[in-house]
Amino acid sequence: MFRTLKRLIGIWEPREGVVYKSKDAGYERKFQSCVKIITECFIDGSWQECSFILKKGKYYVFVPKFKKQFVIEKKYVKVKKTKRVTGWSEAMLSDGTLGDAKNLEIRYRLMVKDPSKMTLD
């Protein structure tokens, strides 16, 4: 029951030591869709593309727009994962044929609760 509830409301916890970054993952047979992964951080009043890693209770967030890496304690960050189907496209399948596939966006969003706790690394 709790597992289903976690999926529905978007409660999600990143794994320690894994780098999360935006990329086009291509066609996934498991989902039968083209998957695009987007990582964003809410800084300066808007969502900025970023990459992040969780190490020892701290988030290390790199924002390419500012060319800076920030360090934020885990308790000051709210993280959410969402999945959204954005339409249809053609994908090259493993047997060389073209097939219809859904466009699936997976978004990892970091919301900093207290911006004053962000420090430069």
VOLUMZA-910830 format. One record per residue (C-alpha): chain; x, y, z. Coordinates in steps of 0.001 Angstrom, whole numbers, plus 500000, padded with zeros to 6 digits. Example, Ala and Ser with C-alpha at 12.3 -4.5 7.8 and 13.67 -1.06 7.14 Angstrom:
// residues 2
> A	512300	495500	507800
> A	513670	498940	507140
//
This chain:
// residues 121
> A	500000	500000	500000
> A	502709	502498	500988
> A	504701	501596	497859
> A	501710	502440	495647
> A	501110	505663	497566
> A	504752	506700	497068
> A	504359	506301	493298
> A	501141	508302	493204
> A	502195	511376	495173
> A	505807	511565	494001
> A	507668	510887	497255
> A	511099	509829	496131
> A	514545	509642	497696
> A	517705	509718	495540
> A	520330	507051	496097
> A	523614	507961	497740
> A	526531	508341	495302
> A	524492	508322	492063
> A	524918	511260	489665
> A	521605	512524	488300
> A	521860	514583	485105
> A	519744	515467	482089
> A	520071	513162	479104
> A	518159	511584	476259
> A	518007	507904	477227
> A	516612	506782	473855
> A	514086	504003	473295
> A	513238	501839	476297
> A	511626	498510	475475
> A	510351	498136	479064
> A	508190	501282	478757
> A	507772	501056	474953
> A	508629	504718	474765
> A	511389	507230	474055
> A	512716	508376	477420
> A	514144	511805	478228
> A	515543	512493	481697
> A	515485	516098	482946
> A	517064	517320	486190
> A	516146	520790	487446
> A	516838	522956	490469
> A	514817	525971	491624
> A	517373	528801	491888
> A	516961	532551	491356
> A	513180	532328	491046
> A	513127	529889	488124
> A	513879	526269	487234
> A	517458	525793	486021
> A	518879	522672	484408
> A	521412	521036	486717
> A	523122	517816	487705
> A	523354	516623	491292
> A	524713	513928	493576
> A	523896	513050	497189
> A	526969	512384	499380
> A	526997	511995	503147
> A	523776	513944	503730
> A	524648	516820	501375
> A	523578	517590	497836
> A	526293	518723	495434
> A	524444	520610	492683
> A	526181	521830	489513
> A	524300	524493	487518
> A	525813	524945	484013
> A	524124	528349	483520
> A	526080	529817	486457
> A	529113	527501	486002
> A	529100	526919	489760
> A	528684	524016	492130
> A	526584	524499	495247
> A	526509	522420	498412
> A	523206	522125	500288
> A	522376	520034	503340
> A	519763	517344	502718
> A	517288	518749	505259
> A	516998	522031	503310
> A	516112	520339	500000
> A	512815	518889	498797
> A	513220	516409	495918
> A	510445	515240	493618
> A	510326	512793	490716
> A	507571	513045	488083
> A	506785	511094	484922
> A	504839	512613	482045
> A	503885	511359	478581
> A	504272	514236	476111
> A	503122	512710	472807
> A	504158	510213	470162
> A	507175	509858	467867
> A	508871	507281	465673
> A	511681	505211	467129
> A	514231	502891	465527
> A	513709	499424	467004
> A	516443	496802	467513
> A	515366	494871	464409
> A	515897	497983	462234
> A	512238	498880	461731
> A	510493	502094	462668
> A	507789	501951	465301
> A	505530	504354	467158
> A	506649	505214	470660
> A	505405	507473	473434
> A	507627	510354	474550
> A	508179	509870	478270
> A	509750	512646	480354
> A	511178	511771	483753
> A	511851	514916	485793
> A	513943	515103	488951
> A	513283	518453	490658
> A	515203	519927	493585
> A	513482	522672	495536
> A	515747	524505	497987
> A	513703	525353	501101
> A	516212	527867	502484
> A	518470	529518	499825
> A	520656	531089	502536
> A	521962	527585	503364
> A	523496	527173	499886
> A	527272	527450	499836
> A	529732	527426	496962
> A	531991	524414	496683
//
